[in-house]
């Protein structure tokens, strides 16, 4: 694979990783693309051997390592009128959940990434959002209870 995947490609791969048999119409709606745009991206991912034989190959095709989970604590300038930050967070496919908090923090974003470089990009993106005055990122080392 000769190029980096953008956020739309990542969203497609994440959705297909959850349900590889998802109908195209459903997938297009989930990743916020038209059917034609989705079809073009899927064809390109197949040409680039990212998707091969209905198997998703990430990076160099080696078995995918465990995802990195991080919690990003966010402090906004205006706690009561900070919808622009939550709207922007909803557009980042790796943000699995976002919690509005009481106390000193405003938001906590639960992020899952395949590469730590992507986590770095997301942290920079959040820091650059208008209204964000501070962030603190913690990486999950292990999970002792997971009742999903």
N, C-alpha and C positions, 0 to 999 in steps of 0.2 A: 504494500500500500504506500503510495507516494505522497499523500497529502494528509493533513490533520482533518479530523472530523469536526464539523461545526455543531452548534447546540441542537439544530434540527436533526442532524444525523444521529447525535447521541440520544435524542428523545425517541427516534424511530427504533434504534437498537435496544434501548431500555424497555420500550413497550413490547417489542418482539421477544425480548428475553423473558418477559412475564407470560406472554401468550403468543407463541409463534404462529398460531393458526387464526389469529385475529383477522376478521374481514377487512379489506382495504378501506371501506367506507368508515368503519369504526376507528381504524388506525389513523386515517386522515383527520378525523375529528379530534382524536386524542392528542395528536401532535400539532394541531392547528395549521394544517396544510390542505390545499385542494387535492382531489384525487389524482389529477394529472401531475401536480408537483410531487406528490408522494411517489407515484409510479416512476417518475424520472429519477428521483433520489434512490429508490430501491434498485432500479436498473444500474445506476452508477455504482452503488454499493456492491452489487453482484459483479460488475465489470472489474472493480478494484479488489475482488475476493475478500471483502469484509463479510459479506453474506455468501456462503458457498454451500451447496447441497443442503439447503435449509438449516444450516448450522451457522451460528454467528461466530466469526473469528475476530478477535480484537487484537490489535497490535500486530505481533509477528506470527500469530496463529498458535502460540503456545497456550496451554491451559490457563484460563483466566484465574488470577489470584483473587483472594477475597476482597470485597469492596472496603474502602476506607470510609468509616462513618465519623462525621464531625458534628459538633454542636457549635454554632456560631451565635454568640450573644451580641445583640445589637442595641445600641442606645441612640435614640433619635433626638433631634433638636426639639421638635414639638410632638409630645406624646399623643396628644388628642387629635392632631391633624396630619398624621403621618401615613395616610393611605397610599401615597405614591411609593413608599418603600415596600409595603406589602404587595402592591400591584406588581412591582418590578420583581419581587421574589417569586411570585407565582409563575413568572415567565422562565425561570431557570429550571430546566428539567431535573437536575440533580437534587433540588430542594424537595425532600419527601414530606416535610411538615413544617409549619411555622406556628409558633405559639406566642400569643400576646401575654405578657407577664405582668405581675404586680411587683412592687419593690423597685430596686435600682435599675433593673433591666427593662427594656421595652419589649423586645422580641427575642425568641430563640429559634433559629432555623436548624432543622435536622437535615443534614446533607449527606448523600452517599455518592462517592466517586470511584471510578476505576483506576484513576491515576492521581497521585498527589499533586502533579502539575496542574491538573484541572481544579483541585481544591484551592490552590494558590490563585488561579484565575478568578474563581468565584469570590474569594475573599477580597481581591482587588476590586472586582465589580461592585460588591456591596459597599466597600469603603468609599468608592467614587459616587455612590448614589446621593443625590441632593437630600439633605435632611438627616443623614447619618453622621453622628459626631464621634462615635467610638464603636469598636468591635473587639471581641475577644473570641478566639477560636480554640476549642478543645477537641482533640482526637480521641475517639473511643478506643481503649486498649483491649478490652474484653467485655463480653456480655455475660452476666450471671443469671438474669431473668429476662425472658422474652416471651410474652404471652400474646402474640399477635393473633 
